[in-house]
């Protein structure tokens, strides 16, 4: 009203009317002031619509962005989005350290897109690109690049995959750098494997451990032109000192023995074919083993349990761990390296033990091994009872074994409890579809060997009674007496385990130590080679090579 009244006092052009000019400026300012948020809101709405379109064909991303009304987490004009971008690009820069397929995450494409971003549509495409890359990286570093069940039928393990939408939501609501640090396994073993990876990459980049040692057996007391080469290579690996003396002396023997112990070899101080093969492994080959072991760690990126049994197949040992502390260890025998005998990898729960067990011979063993023997001699394997489908004992004299083959044989075999029973005097059960369990054995001599792959697949224990005592310790004050009382009856007795441990049957050829270099084990089934081949096909590569 005031502007209107005053303006009427002075007729003439508007630009010449001072108060009218002031009024126009004021109104323009108000319009601009009010229009600013509206313009921003309009731009924000356009970006959200563009993001909705960009992720529409990806169900996981569509679910995530729908839950936040398609607001961006990467390309928004705020400090938190910039922090997410910076933290994620830093993580991608370290992806190779974890043995991941770096090119899968499209880091270079993201860098180019971020520099070129201008229009709303371009920003939305960058948003979708980064979220896809993040989801792939998070999955791989957290639970593995590969699906373990597709690598080998002998690996029965489900990687702990998390829903992509859940992972993105967690990242969006957390400190970016801190969240990314929690994705890889948080175990001491994984951290040590990362350190071993760095050590080996440095060695490989510098040319490796030097010339390989020539073929032939080297023994203490010998003199050979290959001995200086052996000294030099062992010294490069951290075993002893180099030297030009061709004599295989006591000091060199001690270093060879140390090397054999650290590599799961026969400890005899002799550099025979098996030891020589491990001495001549290149740093790149060891690095590949580390990458495979890191992948296996990611497949098991879940709580192992407060109480668990750790069966490492190529290490030939079984351990019981309680509250993070190893309370028992024994040597083991595992499956032979044959397609039908190799011990599979899986996890389950040990529910009970059977004292004085009956051996119900698996049908595969019955038809493949024993039926041909019975066809030649009906009285063969006389310690085994022949039973019909109802469990009734059948006289061998009444059976024409030659009239049957593996598919038509209608009988089964069993061995009653006795001191010579194939399962020994106790077995430890975690019922599973593989029919694998831990057990005693009457064949004790095998435990004195350093390579112990002789069974049909089950895991034999060198000290089964002590293992039973360790398992029973929490449920009886006198585990030895408790066990002996049931053993002495001679009857088959089932004892439930009150605090049933998880059982993890694993295959780890690299065992990283708290101090010093890692220990390595031979790839007895060739599974590491299978996994590394699959990782290579997925895009994983060694960044350094050397001898």
Secondary structure, DSSP 8 states (H G I E B T S, - for coil): -HHHHHHTTS-S-GGG-HHHHHHHHHHHHHHHHHHHHHHHHHHHHHHHHHHHHHHTT-HHHHHHHHTTTT--SSSSSSHHHHHHHHHHHHHHHTGGGGT--GGGG-HHHHHHHHHH--SHHHHHHHHHHHHHHHHHHHHHHHH-SS-HHHH-TTB--------HHHHHHHHHTS-HHHHHHTTS--SHHHHHHHHHHHHHHHHHHTTTT-S---SS-B-TT-B-TTHHHHHHHHHHTTSS------B--HHHHHHHHHHHHHTT---SS-B-HHHHHHHT--HHHHHHHHHHHHHHHHHT-S---SEEEEEEGGGTEEEEEETTEEEEEEEEEEE-SSTTT---BEEEE--EEEES--EE--HHHIIIIIHHHHHH-TTSSTTSEEE-TTS-B--GGG--GGG--TTT---EEEE-S-TT-TTTTEEEE---TT---EE--S-GGGGGSS--EEESSSEEETTHHHHHHHHHTTT-S-HHHHHHHHHTT-S-EEEE-TT--EEEEE--SEE--SSSS-EE---TTSHHHHHHHHHHHHT---S----
